[in-house]
Amino acid sequence: MSAQRRVDIISSDRTPPCPRCGQEGLLQARVPHGWVNASGALVQGRNGVVLCATCDADQPHAAALITWFHVNGQVEVGAEHEFKRLLVAWAEHVHVPLLDERALTEEAALWQEGEL
């Protein structure tokens, strides 16, 4: 993993629910993301992603890590090398979806109308 693609794993007693399906996630990470705004400037930031056994099962780099969690449950002494290898493979391929400006505009309108 290169320095500009640093992915931070968030350590916690419990992972947040998957924002896609609401089920308990396996781990949470903070990944870099960005887009070019209307004036042509690059907007960069970091956003949280959740590894979900249901939603990410068909992603090749996630599937191996999901299986590891199902078999091992948590990282134990002696198993950290394999975990790190699978984690790095997943982290190199995880991404934040591009901003859906139309959905954002619609949600902002609903909020302004008191519908949210």
Backbone as CSV, one residue per row, in Angstrom:
resi,resn,N_x,N_y,N_z,CA_x,CA_y,CA_z,C_x,C_y,C_z
1,MET,0.846,-1.161,0.000,0.000,0.000,0.000,0.899,1.234,0.000
2,SER,0.641,2.190,-0.877,1.455,3.386,-0.935,1.006,4.384,0.123
3,ALA,1.872,5.369,0.406,1.560,6.359,1.439,0.334,7.182,1.054
4,GLN,0.138,7.445,-0.224,-1.007,8.249,-0.618,-2.306,7.448,-0.593
5,ARG,-2.253,6.165,-0.428,-3.444,5.311,-0.367,-3.574,4.711,1.019
6,ARG,-3.192,5.443,2.039,-3.247,4.931,3.405,-4.693,4.702,3.847
7,VAL,-4.945,3.516,4.315,-6.254,3.145,4.838,-6.083,2.890,6.330
8,ASP,-6.886,3.575,7.148,-6.815,3.414,8.601,-7.915,2.483,9.072
9,ILE,-7.549,1.442,9.795,-8.522,0.541,10.395,-8.929,1.148,11.729
10,ILE,-10.216,1.225,11.964,-10.729,1.821,13.194,-10.975,0.708,14.200
11,SER,-10.235,0.763,15.295,-10.349,-0.249,16.336,-11.404,0.179,17.350
12,SER,-12.331,-0.727,17.625,-13.427,-0.421,18.541,-13.957,-1.720,19.123
13,ASP,-14.666,-1.605,20.248,-15.283,-2.788,20.843,-16.401,-3.338,19.965
14,ARG,-17.019,-2.462,19.188,-18.072,-2.922,18.280,-18.009,-2.129,16.986
15,THR,-18.250,-2.804,15.898,-18.246,-2.113,14.618,-19.623,-1.521,14.353
16,PRO,-19.651,-0.463,13.585,-20.951,0.144,13.281,-21.731,-0.752,12.318
17,PRO,-23.029,-0.552,12.242,-23.803,-1.328,11.283,-23.429,-0.947,9.848
18,CYS,-23.626,-1.865,8.957,-23.383,-1.605,7.543,-24.377,-0.535,7.076
19,PRO,-23.902,0.529,6.448,-24.819,1.576,5.993,-25.683,1.135,4.811
20,ARG,-25.324,0.007,4.181,-26.091,-0.473,3.031,-27.244,-1.371,3.444
21,CYS,-27.018,-2.252,4.445,-28.065,-3.226,4.796,-28.491,-3.161,6.265
22,GLY,-27.717,-2.464,7.107,-28.063,-2.334,8.517,-27.568,-3.454,9.412
23,GLN,-27.003,-4.520,8.838,-26.484,-5.616,9.656,-25.140,-5.218,10.274
24,GLU,-24.726,-5.967,11.295,-23.456,-5.687,11.947,-22.300,-5.898,10.977
25,GLY,-21.393,-4.917,10.939,-20.221,-5.020,10.087,-19.131,-5.846,10.748
26,LEU,-18.103,-6.172,9.979,-16.970,-6.932,10.506,-15.834,-6.019,10.941
27,LEU,-15.621,-4.942,10.194,-14.626,-3.957,10.577,-14.930,-2.652,9.866
28,GLN,-14.384,-1.579,10.407,-14.559,-0.263,9.799,-13.187,0.302,9.475
29,ALA,-13.086,0.973,8.335,-11.837,1.599,7.921,-12.129,3.007,7.416
30,ARG,-11.113,3.838,7.447,-11.200,5.182,6.887,-10.320,5.187,5.647
31,VAL,-10.908,5.515,4.485,-10.187,5.470,3.216,-10.193,6.844,2.554
32,PRO,-9.136,7.138,1.787,-9.098,8.412,1.071,-10.094,8.403,-0.085
33,HIS,-10.642,9.560,-0.374,-11.522,9.702,-1.519,-11.459,11.145,-1.989
34,GLY,-12.012,11.416,-3.135,-12.022,12.782,-3.630,-12.753,12.886,-4.947
35,TRP,-12.973,14.110,-5.375,-13.619,14.394,-6.644,-13.206,15.783,-7.076
36,VAL,-13.496,16.102,-8.321,-13.237,17.430,-8.851,-14.542,18.206,-8.769
37,ASN,-14.493,19.375,-8.125,-15.719,20.159,-7.962,-16.006,20.987,-9.214
38,ALA,-17.080,21.762,-9.186,-17.527,22.525,-10.348,-16.484,23.520,-10.834
39,SER,-15.630,24.013,-9.952,-14.601,24.967,-10.368,-13.320,24.285,-10.833
40,GLY,-13.321,22.965,-10.847,-12.167,22.212,-11.328,-11.136,21.886,-10.266
41,ALA,-11.410,22.239,-9.016,-10.470,21.953,-7.927,-10.706,20.548,-7.376
42,LEU,-9.619,19.880,-7.019,-9.714,18.557,-6.420,-10.113,18.700,-4.960
43,VAL,-11.162,18.010,-4.562,-11.622,17.982,-3.178,-11.228,16.619,-2.620
44,GLN,-10.397,16.618,-1.591,-9.929,15.362,-1.019,-10.394,15.231,0.422
45,GLY,-10.570,13.998,0.843,-10.973,13.734,2.211,-10.812,12.268,2.542
46,ARG,-11.333,11.888,3.679,-11.320,10.488,4.110,-12.736,10.163,4.536
47,ASN,-13.163,8.956,4.254,-14.521,8.549,4.586,-14.489,7.138,5.159
48,GLY,-15.429,6.854,6.038,-15.505,5.528,6.640,-16.212,4.537,5.738
49,VAL,-15.694,3.326,5.705,-16.345,2.214,5.012,-16.435,1.052,5.993
50,VAL,-17.450,0.236,5.819,-17.655,-0.917,6.681,-17.562,-2.179,5.829
51,LEU,-16.761,-3.143,6.280,-16.706,-4.452,5.634,-17.905,-5.242,6.127
52,CYS,-18.769,-5.659,5.205,-20.009,-6.350,5.550,-20.012,-7.745,4.934
53,ALA,-20.293,-8.735,5.751,-20.309,-10.122,5.279,-21.375,-10.339,4.206
54,THR,-22.465,-9.599,4.260,-23.540,-9.759,3.281,-23.278,-8.941,2.024
55,CYS,-23.061,-7.662,2.183,-22.949,-6.756,1.035,-21.650,-6.923,0.252
56,ASP,-20.567,-7.342,0.910,-19.263,-7.426,0.250,-18.859,-8.844,-0.124
57,ALA,-19.738,-9.801,0.095,-19.383,-11.209,-0.131,-18.970,-11.517,-1.565
58,ASP,-19.507,-10.782,-2.529,-19.175,-11.072,-3.925,-17.961,-10.292,-4.427
59,GLN,-17.331,-9.520,-3.548,-16.112,-8.792,-3.916,-14.916,-9.697,-3.643
60,PRO,-14.135,-10.040,-4.672,-13.042,-11.011,-4.494,-12.080,-10.696,-3.353
61,HIS,-11.670,-9.446,-3.201,-10.697,-9.121,-2.163,-11.338,-9.039,-0.786
62,ALA,-12.638,-8.858,-0.742,-13.344,-8.833,0.540,-13.711,-10.240,0.985
63,ALA,-14.024,-11.116,0.048,-14.507,-12.459,0.374,-13.507,-13.236,1.230
64,ALA,-12.229,-13.141,0.898,-11.216,-13.875,1.673,-11.134,-13.345,3.101
65,LEU,-11.239,-12.024,3.260,-11.191,-11.428,4.601,-12.454,-11.768,5.389
66,ILE,-13.591,-11.778,4.730,-14.848,-12.164,5.374,-14.755,-13.609,5.867
67,THR,-14.228,-14.488,5.027,-14.048,-15.886,5.417,-13.119,-15.992,6.615
68,TRP,-12.041,-15.213,6.603,-11.110,-15.224,7.724,-11.840,-14.871,9.020
69,PHE,-12.688,-13.837,8.981,-13.449,-13.447,10.174,-14.399,-14.562,10.624
70,HIS,-15.048,-15.245,9.681,-15.971,-16.323,10.040,-15.233,-17.494,10.696
71,VAL,-14.029,-17.765,10.241,-13.257,-18.881,10.783,-12.581,-18.510,12.107
72,ASN,-11.986,-17.310,12.170,-11.162,-16.922,13.321,-11.851,-16.007,14.335
73,GLY,-12.806,-15.255,13.902,-13.505,-14.351,14.809,-12.756,-13.080,15.128
74,GLN,-11.554,-13.211,15.610,-10.739,-12.045,15.947,-9.272,-12.394,15.747
75,VAL,-8.426,-11.382,15.781,-6.996,-11.591,15.564,-6.356,-12.084,16.861
76,GLU,-5.754,-13.245,16.781,-5.047,-13.840,17.921,-3.551,-13.833,17.630
77,VAL,-2.759,-13.934,18.674,-1.308,-14.021,18.513,-0.987,-15.209,17.615
78,GLY,-0.149,-14.976,16.631,0.234,-16.024,15.692,-0.560,-15.982,14.397
79,ALA,-1.710,-15.345,14.412,-2.550,-15.271,13.208,-2.503,-13.891,12.563
80,GLU,-1.737,-12.984,13.150,-1.755,-11.608,12.650,-1.158,-11.456,11.251
81,HIS,-0.203,-12.316,10.872,0.405,-12.204,9.546,-0.629,-12.469,8.447
82,GLU,-1.378,-13.539,8.581,-2.402,-13.876,7.579,-3.494,-12.808,7.551
83,PHE,-3.903,-12.339,8.726,-4.907,-11.282,8.796,-4.418,-10.034,8.082
84,LYS,-3.181,-9.632,8.353,-2.629,-8.424,7.732,-2.570,-8.573,6.216
85,ARG,-2.180,-9.732,5.730,-2.101,-9.968,4.284,-3.481,-9.790,3.637
86,LEU,-4.505,-10.375,4.234,-5.861,-10.274,3.698,-6.405,-8.848,3.838
87,LEU,-6.075,-8.208,4.939,-6.521,-6.843,5.178,-5.925,-5.885,4.148
88,VAL,-4.643,-6.022,3.871,-3.985,-5.164,2.884,-4.581,-5.405,1.498
89,ALA,-4.837,-6.646,1.141,-5.440,-6.946,-0.168,-6.809,-6.293,-0.295
90,TRP,-7.605,-6.361,0.769,-8.926,-5.722,0.747,-8.781,-4.202,0.678
91,ALA,-7.917,-3.647,1.530,-7.764,-2.194,1.618,-7.283,-1.582,0.311
92,GLU,-6.469,-2.308,-0.442,-5.981,-1.780,-1.715,-7.095,-1.665,-2.757
93,HIS,-8.198,-2.370,-2.549,-9.277,-2.368,-3.532,-10.563,-1.704,-3.053
94,VAL,-10.640,-1.369,-1.774,-11.852,-0.735,-1.261,-11.884,0.719,-1.730
95,HIS,-13.076,1.207,-2.001,-13.205,2.592,-2.441,-14.512,3.191,-1.932
96,VAL,-14.543,4.488,-1.940,-15.753,5.226,-1.583,-16.461,5.557,-2.886
97,PRO,-17.735,5.207,-3.005,-18.457,5.539,-4.243,-18.442,7.046,-4.490
98,LEU,-18.483,7.421,-5.755,-18.530,8.835,-6.106,-19.786,9.474,-5.544
99,LEU,-19.683,10.737,-5.239,-20.804,11.490,-4.711,-21.934,11.533,-5.739
100,ASP,-23.115,11.172,-5.328,-24.304,11.255,-6.182,-24.946,12.617,-5.916
101,GLU,-24.590,13.602,-6.737,-25.046,14.968,-6.502,-26.564,15.092,-6.591
102,ARG,-27.188,14.313,-7.456,-28.646,14.369,-7.580,-29.316,13.882,-6.286
103,ALA,-28.824,12.765,-5.756,-29.384,12.237,-4.504,-29.145,13.219,-3.355
104,LEU,-27.966,13.850,-3.332,-27.668,14.828,-2.294,-28.622,16.024,-2.386
105,THR,-28.861,16.505,-3.592,-29.778,17.635,-3.803,-31.192,17.271,-3.370
106,GLU,-31.629,16.066,-3.728,-32.971,15.613,-3.339,-33.102,15.488,-1.821
107,GLU,-32.073,14.946,-1.173,-32.111,14.799,0.282,-32.101,16.163,0.964
108,ALA,-31.312,17.103,0.436,-31.275,18.451,1.008,-32.647,19.120,0.881
109,ALA,-33.313,18.930,-0.253,-34.645,19.505,-0.448,-35.639,18.911,0.545
110,LEU,-35.586,17.596,0.750,-36.468,16.948,1.727,-36.208,17.479,3.133
111,TRP,-34.932,17.667,3.457,-34.564,18.183,4.775,-35.124,19.596,4.949
112,GLN,-34.956,20.435,3.932,-35.444,21.811,4.013,-36.964,21.868,4.137
113,GLU,-37.652,20.900,3.576,-39.102,20.838,3.637,-39.596,20.178,4.931
114,GLY,-38.659,19.733,5.771,-39.017,19.085,7.027,-39.446,17.641,6.879
115,GLU,-39.102,17.013,5.775,-39.502,15.640,5.517,-38.539,14.613,6.095
116,LEU,-37.367,15.033,6.533,-36.385,14.077,7.113,-36.293,14.266,8.596
